[in-house]
Amino acid sequence: MKVHLPVRQAILRRRTYEAPAEGRFGKIRLDFNENTTGCGAAARKAIQQLTAKQIALYPEYEKPTDKLARYFRVRPEELLLTNGGDDALRVFFDTFVESGSRILTCEPTFPMYRYYAEIADARVEALRYGPDMELPLAALLAALRKKPRVFFLANPNNPTGTLVGKEAIRKLLRAAPHTAVVIDEAYAEFSEISAIPWIHEFPQLFIARTFSKAEGLAGLRLGAVISSRDSLSLVRRAMPPFPVNAAALAAAVAAIEDGTAIQRYVRGVKRLRAWFKRELEKRNVRVFPSAGNFLLADFGKRGPALFRKLERHGILVRERSKDLGPGFVRITIGTEAELKSLLRHVGRSL
């Protein structure tokens, strides 16, 4: 039976979001930049210790927010917790973007910026990273003078791995006094660069963070927005009263209070990232510098067949042929055993 409902035109114009394929457990998952080592023991213990009553009642946020704010070295009123990193991005559209208004970004990048823009019926101005995956700084500065509602910059960028330095970020902020500048720092733990210390200097600056990567809590969905108190108060108006679940709060607090699991994982990623890059280059694969827990590589014309072969053997990678060309792929820095398994299949195919 056909349904006749008054659906917004912006929804009818866009395709349904294609969620990741099911049946991925048990495979080598190097396609979604997850922490494949798993969360730390402290986080898991905190979840197991939740009482039946804690699960049955709505969560309280004051104490967890205080502890997580100290982790980010900000005041509690400068931190807003969200239902995952995606929700930390959606709230900017709810707050600042109206139908027909314009956002700015630089592609290829995290697709959720464009996804939410299409839902909001906003116009997207998307510049392009260069052939060496460098940021087009001059073009972005010129585009910011046109005062877009929001400018999204992933730093480090996904999928290119590009890291924008502090001086370039300051130039972008100075050029955008009337634009909400969202620095998406999902991979900041691996780059050691963060714009959080500048939230008082630049009231238009917002930092989006996630606990899905270094903390290994992707399954619990916890993100954060950090900004000055007055700026963040605007974003709070677009948030529901209970956006984050009790398990996510408990696990995140336990993870940061322990800290050793996070530090161990980050050190391991940096070591394996350098080693894996060298191993791919030995096999004549072009690899781009990365400041995240992943690498972007170009296997050229041999790539598509190789990626299909890897999938048949239960090794999942993120092919980027649609936005970068055949042969491009993003590979998560998994465990050493996972990466060696991938390299064995690569070696047999080249």
Number of C-alpha atoms within 10 A of each C-alpha: 3 4 5 6 6 6 8 11 10 14 13 10 11 12 9 9 8 6 6 9 6 6 7 12 8 8 13 22 22 23 19 16 25 22 24 18 11 15 22 22 13 21 25 18 14 18 17 12 11 13 9 8 8 13 12 9 9 13 15 14 15 9 12 17 20 16 18 22 20 13 14 15 13 18 18 19 16 22 24 23 27 26 18 23 23 19 21 24 23 18 19 23 21 15 14 16 21 15 14 12 16 19 25 25 23 21 24 18 23 18 11 14 22 21 15 19 22 18 17 20 20 20 18 18 15 16 17 16 17 10 8 10 19 14 20 13 17 11 11 19 17 12 19 23 13 14 18 22 21 23 25 22 23 26 25 29 27 27 26 28 25 22 21 18 12 12 9 14 16 14 13 19 23 14 18 24 16 17 21 22 25 22 24 26 24 24 27 23 20 22 18 9 17 18 18 19 12 16 19 15 10 18 19 21 25 26 24 25 26 28 23 23 25 27 25 24 25 21 12 19 20 27 25 23 26 28 28 22 16 12 19 20 14 13 20 16 12 15 17 9 9 14 14 21 18 20 21 23 25 20 27 26 21 21 26 20 14 15 15 13 20 19 16 12 24 21 13 16 23 19 13 19 24 14 12 20 20 14 15 18 12 10 13 13 18 15 20 15 18 23 24 30 29 30 24 25 24 23 22 15 12 13 22 18 11 18 22 15 16 18 13 10 14 16 22 22 21 18 23 19 14 8 11 16 13 17 20 24 26 23 23 26 27 24 18 16 10 17 20 14 15 20 16 10 16 18 10 8 12 12
